[in-house]
Amino acid sequence: MKTRLAVVICLLFCFGFALAQEKPYKQAENIVYYETEGVGLVMDIFTPAGAPNGLGIIDVVSGYWFSDRGKIEDHRKAGMYDVFCGRGYVVFAIRPGSISKFTGGEMVQHLKQGIKWVKEHAKDYGVDPQRLGITGASAGGHLATLTVVTAEPAEQVKAAGIFFPPADFLKWGDGLPSYDRIGALFFTGGIKGKTEEEVNEAARKMSPVFNIKPGLPPFLIFHGDADPLVPLQQSEELVEALKKAGDSAELIIKPGGAHPWPTIAEEIAKMADWFDKNL
């Protein structure tokens, strides 16, 4: 009797452990969405293990304008795919290239090609191509935002949920960002040999706040008030510019939030709620 009870307990434990380890998504890695200069650009696609909701999210995978596979792991650890796929979303985690190879303008064009690819293949994943959201954090949030505000109709999404994005390279908190560090975002090879006028014009083109126009999709932006890398002023200025153009924008400030913060999965869940309503 004791032996039989021990076996039952063991089976129940193992079954419970297996359930705990089961992911709410299936992951397809390195799907090529575009090719440039002989280089294939790729995305991972996360499909829900449960019932799909027919909606898709573009996840812009970039940190400090690098999009290596480690950035996808960062998003996984933050709960991005658990939350969205758990709601039934298909997530297209697009890697737009890195600053060591491409400029910011080129990365934006790559993202636009990725959005076109998703729309062309949406039916293969049970997704409505007219009901796509986009998200990104930090550099990924910058690229996502710049893509949305400069998109042509074929490249447009329906809603944008963004975390702590750089938005104005001509005003960075109380000063300017280090152009020596991010010059390759503006020009191939960096800012060496460029005039101040050329640098400022390139910085302006890379700043979402100077590219905003009426009729954009709604924005939801999260930003911590203790962010040591991207000043809160960046999101405040972005939301102000969107509202001034007559666009819908909301900023939620995370008290004590850094870059990111330990409980960011809670904000991702709030963003999923928002996407549920806006998609």
C-alpha positions as CSV (number, residue, x, y, z in Angstrom):
1,M,0.0,0.0,0.0
2,K,2.8,2.4,0.9
3,T,4.6,1.6,-2.3
4,R,1.5,2.3,-4.4
5,L,0.9,5.6,-2.6
6,A,4.5,6.6,-3.2
7,V,4.1,5.9,-6.9
8,V,0.9,8.0,-7.1
9,I,2.6,10.9,-5.3
10,C,5.6,10.7,-7.7
11,L,3.3,10.7,-10.7
12,L,1.3,13.6,-9.5
13,F,4.5,15.6,-8.8
14,C,6.0,14.8,-12.2
15,F,2.7,15.7,-14.0
16,G,2.5,19.0,-12.0
17,F,6.1,19.9,-12.8
18,A,5.6,19.2,-16.5
19,L,2.5,21.5,-16.5
20,A,4.5,24.2,-14.7
21,Q,7.2,24.0,-17.4
22,E,4.8,24.1,-20.3
23,K,5.2,27.4,-22.3
24,P,2.1,29.2,-23.6
25,Y,3.7,29.5,-27.0
26,K,5.6,27.7,-29.7
27,Q,8.7,29.4,-31.1
28,A,10.0,29.3,-34.7
29,E,13.5,30.8,-35.0
30,N,15.3,32.7,-37.7
31,I,12.6,33.2,-40.3
32,V,14.0,35.3,-43.1
33,Y,11.8,38.3,-43.9
34,Y,14.2,40.4,-46.0
35,E,17.6,40.4,-47.6
36,T,19.9,43.3,-48.1
37,E,23.5,43.4,-49.5
38,G,23.5,39.6,-49.3
39,V,22.6,39.6,-45.6
40,G,19.4,37.8,-44.5
41,L,17.3,39.6,-41.8
42,V,15.4,37.4,-39.5
43,M,12.6,37.2,-37.0
44,D,11.3,34.7,-34.5
45,I,7.6,33.9,-34.5
46,F,5.8,33.0,-31.3
47,T,2.4,31.3,-31.8
48,P,0.1,30.7,-28.9
49,A,-0.2,27.2,-27.5
50,G,-3.8,27.9,-26.6
51,A,-6.6,29.4,-28.5
52,P,-5.5,32.3,-30.9
53,N,-7.3,35.6,-30.9
54,G,-6.6,36.4,-34.6
55,L,-4.3,39.4,-33.7
56,G,-0.6,40.0,-34.1
57,I,2.1,42.0,-32.3
58,I,5.3,43.2,-33.9
59,D,8.0,43.0,-31.3
60,V,11.0,45.2,-32.3
61,V,14.0,43.4,-30.8
62,S,16.8,45.9,-30.2
63,G,18.8,47.1,-27.3
64,Y,21.2,50.0,-27.7
65,W,20.5,49.4,-31.4
66,F,21.9,45.9,-31.4
67,S,19.5,43.0,-32.2
68,D,21.4,39.9,-31.4
69,R,19.6,36.8,-30.1
70,G,20.3,37.8,-26.5
71,K,17.8,40.6,-26.9
72,I,15.1,38.0,-27.6
73,E,16.1,36.3,-24.4
74,D,15.8,39.6,-22.6
75,H,12.2,40.0,-23.9
76,R,11.4,36.4,-22.9
77,K,12.7,36.9,-19.4
78,A,10.6,40.1,-19.1
79,G,7.5,38.0,-19.8
80,M,6.7,39.5,-23.2
81,Y,5.9,36.2,-25.0
82,D,4.3,34.6,-22.0
83,V,1.9,37.5,-21.6
84,F,1.0,38.1,-25.2
85,C,0.8,34.5,-26.4
86,G,-1.1,33.6,-23.2
87,R,-3.7,36.1,-24.5
88,G,-3.8,34.4,-27.9
89,Y,-1.6,36.9,-29.8
90,V,0.9,35.8,-32.4
91,V,4.2,37.7,-31.8
92,F,6.6,38.5,-34.7
93,A,9.9,39.3,-33.0
94,I,11.7,41.3,-35.7
95,R,15.4,41.8,-35.6
96,P,16.1,44.9,-37.7
97,G,19.9,44.7,-37.7
98,S,22.6,46.3,-35.5
99,I,24.3,49.7,-35.3
100,S,27.6,48.0,-36.1
101,K,26.3,47.2,-39.6
102,F,23.4,49.5,-40.3
103,T,22.3,53.1,-39.7
104,G,19.1,53.9,-37.8
105,G,17.5,54.9,-41.1
106,E,18.3,51.5,-42.6
107,M,17.0,49.7,-39.6
108,V,13.7,51.5,-39.9
109,Q,13.4,50.5,-43.5
110,H,14.1,46.9,-42.5
111,L,11.3,47.1,-39.9
112,K,8.9,48.4,-42.6
113,Q,9.9,45.4,-44.8
114,G,9.2,43.2,-41.8
115,I,5.8,44.6,-41.3
116,K,5.0,44.1,-45.0
117,W,6.2,40.5,-44.7
118,V,3.9,39.9,-41.7
119,K,0.9,41.4,-43.6
120,E,1.6,39.2,-46.6
121,H,1.9,36.1,-44.5
122,A,-0.7,37.0,-41.9
123,K,-3.3,34.4,-43.0
124,D,-0.7,31.7,-42.6
125,Y,-0.7,32.5,-38.9
126,G,-4.4,33.1,-38.5
127,V,-3.8,36.9,-38.1
128,D,-5.8,39.8,-39.4
129,P,-3.2,42.0,-41.3
130,Q,-5.2,45.1,-40.6
131,R,-5.2,44.5,-36.8
132,L,-1.5,44.5,-35.9
133,G,0.1,46.2,-32.9
134,I,3.8,47.1,-32.5
135,T,5.9,47.2,-29.3
136,G,9.5,47.8,-28.4
137,A,11.7,49.0,-25.5
138,S,14.5,51.5,-25.4
139,A,16.2,51.4,-28.8
140,G,13.5,49.0,-30.0
141,G,10.9,51.5,-28.8
142,H,12.7,54.3,-30.7
143,L,12.8,52.3,-33.9
144,A,9.2,51.1,-33.5
145,T,8.0,54.7,-32.9
146,L,10.0,56.2,-35.8
147,T,8.7,53.4,-38.1
148,V,5.1,54.2,-37.1
149,V,5.4,58.0,-37.5
150,T,7.0,57.7,-40.9
151,A,5.1,54.7,-42.3
152,E,3.3,54.6,-45.6
153,P,-0.2,53.0,-45.5
154,A,1.2,49.5,-46.5
155,E,3.6,49.7,-43.6
156,Q,1.3,51.0,-41.0
157,V,0.0,49.2,-37.8
158,K,-3.1,49.9,-35.8
159,A,-1.7,50.6,-32.3
160,A,1.7,51.2,-30.7
161,G,2.7,50.2,-27.2
162,I,6.2,51.4,-26.3
163,F,8.6,51.3,-23.3
164,F,11.0,54.2,-22.5
165,P,11.9,55.2,-26.1
166,P,14.5,57.8,-27.1
167,A,12.5,60.4,-29.0
168,D,14.5,63.6,-29.4
169,F,18.3,63.5,-30.1
170,L,18.4,67.3,-30.1
171,K,17.4,67.5,-26.4
172,W,18.4,64.8,-24.0
173,G,17.2,65.6,-20.5
174,D,19.1,68.8,-19.6
175,G,21.6,68.4,-22.5
176,L,22.5,66.3,-25.5
177,P,23.3,62.6,-25.9
178,S,26.8,61.5,-26.7
179,Y,26.9,61.7,-30.5
180,D,30.4,60.0,-30.4
181,R,28.6,56.9,-29.0
182,I,25.6,56.9,-31.3
183,G,27.0,58.6,-34.4
184,A,26.7,55.4,-36.3
185,L,23.0,55.6,-35.9
186,F,23.1,58.8,-38.1
187,F,25.8,58.0,-40.6
188,T,27.7,55.0,-41.8
189,G,31.1,55.3,-40.1
190,G,29.8,57.7,-37.5
191,I,30.0,61.5,-37.3
192,K,33.7,62.0,-37.9
193,G,34.2,64.6,-40.6
194,K,30.6,65.7,-40.5
195,T,29.6,69.4,-39.8
196,E,27.5,70.4,-36.9
197,E,24.7,71.2,-39.3
198,E,24.9,67.8,-40.9
199,V,24.8,66.1,-37.5
200,N,21.9,68.1,-36.2
201,E,19.9,67.5,-39.4
202,A,20.6,63.7,-39.1
203,A,19.7,63.7,-35.4
204,R,16.4,65.5,-36.3
205,K,15.5,62.9,-38.9
206,M,16.2,60.1,-36.3
207,S,14.0,61.8,-33.7
208,P,10.4,60.7,-33.7
209,V,9.1,64.0,-32.2
210,F,10.1,65.9,-35.4
211,N,8.3,63.4,-37.7
212,I,4.9,63.3,-36.1
213,K,1.8,64.1,-38.2
214,P,-2.0,63.9,-37.7
215,G,-3.8,60.6,-38.2
216,L,-1.3,58.3,-36.5
217,P,-2.3,55.1,-34.6
218,P,-2.9,55.5,-30.8
219,F,0.2,55.2,-28.6
220,L,0.6,53.9,-25.0
221,I,4.0,54.6,-23.5
222,F,5.5,53.4,-20.2
223,H,8.5,55.1,-18.7
224,G,10.1,54.9,-15.2
225,D,10.8,58.2,-13.4
226,A,14.2,56.8,-12.2
227,D,15.4,55.8,-15.7
228,P,19.2,56.3,-15.7
229,L,19.7,55.8,-19.4
230,V,16.7,57.4,-21.2
231,P,15.3,60.5,-19.5
232,L,11.6,60.5,-18.7
233,Q,11.6,63.8,-20.6
234,Q,11.9,61.8,-23.9
235,S,8.5,60.1,-23.4
236,E,6.9,63.3,-22.0
237,E,8.0,65.3,-25.1
238,L,6.8,62.5,-27.4
239,V,3.3,62.3,-25.9
240,E,3.1,66.1,-25.9
241,A,4.0,66.2,-29.6
242,L,1.5,63.4,-30.5
243,K,-1.3,65.2,-28.7
244,K,-0.5,68.5,-30.3
245,A,-0.9,66.8,-33.7
246,G,-4.3,65.6,-32.6
247,D,-3.2,62.0,-32.2
248,S,-4.1,59.7,-29.3
249,A,-1.3,59.2,-26.7
250,E,-1.1,58.1,-23.1
251,L,2.0,58.1,-20.8
252,I,2.0,55.9,-17.8
253,I,4.9,56.7,-15.4
254,K,6.3,53.9,-13.3
255,P,7.3,55.3,-9.9
256,G,10.9,54.3,-9.2
257,G,11.1,52.5,-12.5
258,A,14.6,52.2,-14.0
259,H,15.6,50.7,-17.4
260,P,13.8,48.4,-17.1
261,W,12.3,47.4,-13.7
262,P,11.9,44.0,-12.0
263,T,8.1,43.9,-12.2
264,I,7.8,45.0,-15.8
265,A,5.7,41.9,-16.7
266,E,2.9,43.7,-14.8
267,E,3.1,46.7,-17.2
268,I,3.3,44.2,-20.2
269,A,0.0,42.8,-19.0
270,K,-1.5,46.3,-18.8
271,M,-0.2,46.9,-22.4
272,A,-1.9,43.6,-23.5
273,D,-5.2,44.9,-21.9
274,W,-4.7,48.1,-24.0
275,F,-4.0,46.2,-27.2
276,D,-7.1,44.1,-26.5
277,K,-9.2,47.3,-26.6
278,N,-7.4,49.0,-29.5
279,L,-6.9,46.1,-31.9
